[in-house]
């Protein structure tokens, strides 16, 4: 099998072929990033992409071999919704929302797990394991069923009940652990090593980023091959943030868009904000957050492996990081759902709350085209 991409370490100069089931760099234990060695798609290819549907219409930028079919449930191609009433109230008249809650498994995790499962199944994997704060476990379970392989999900007991039920609905084997996602990660690693299961946790394999970067490709198409000024993104593990940063660079290199990439803003909860704290301190890495607590399960990630990459993306894009309280994000989700008719998750509520903060402190001006992300469906969090 001949690949037209390699894996390049995100922290050192190490590279490797993409064969087999890669984990992290064998020299420094940092994530791999996909580096394509194929001829860049021409601008004329944009028309064909625009006529397509779903995330895999972007296959010229994706880790697929000629004639290869992905493991897919029709993920991607989610609505980009103009928010005139909410924008007027916030002083952001050009405010938009990317609604990832309408993906097949109810969240943006569908994109990453579709890509990860595609490559791992092609490499021969038949057993998978993942630690989850919620939605990633649902997505793995669904895509494993789609591919006809086994999935074991390790989740904190505090994970919303509906999310846990969805893991089982989609055929996943569920294990509950005490503590937070870091504790689930340790248990998943032990089980995976003993059972020979491939661990597809955040950034411990290289392809979830490739699926998540299609968030940016969607935006480019939906905005007529232009880019917004700013993106506000609820951040736990940060794969989507890193993926979009990578995607906008690839689009610019191919000449599919012109101009300046959007400023990226990470939003976290005050009860678990390791990236915000590191950004404000000018640090290159985030220290683990002790006793993480927030109702937004997807933001309860105390020690993200992608901290260095997230901080680099925020700084290179000219963006920033902000934390909001649980009270703020819960109220923002309630108001936005009632105002706009969108089923906003707690993480999406955090993005709405952050938009208000960034406007009031002058970081965002009324002329800015701003995109906020609702990364999952609100119904998954209701008991």
Beta strands, then each sheet from edge to edge (+ up, - down):
strand 1: 5-9
strand 2: 15-17
strand 3: 32-36
strand 4: 80-82
strand 5: 94-99
strand 6: 127-132
strand 7: 150-156
strand 8: 173-177
strand 9: 198-199
strand 10: 230-234
strand 11: 263-269
strand 12: 320-324
strand 13: 369-374
sheet 1: 2+ 1- 3+
sheet 2: 4+ 5- 13- 10- 11- 12-
sheet 3: 8+ 7+ 6+ 9+
end
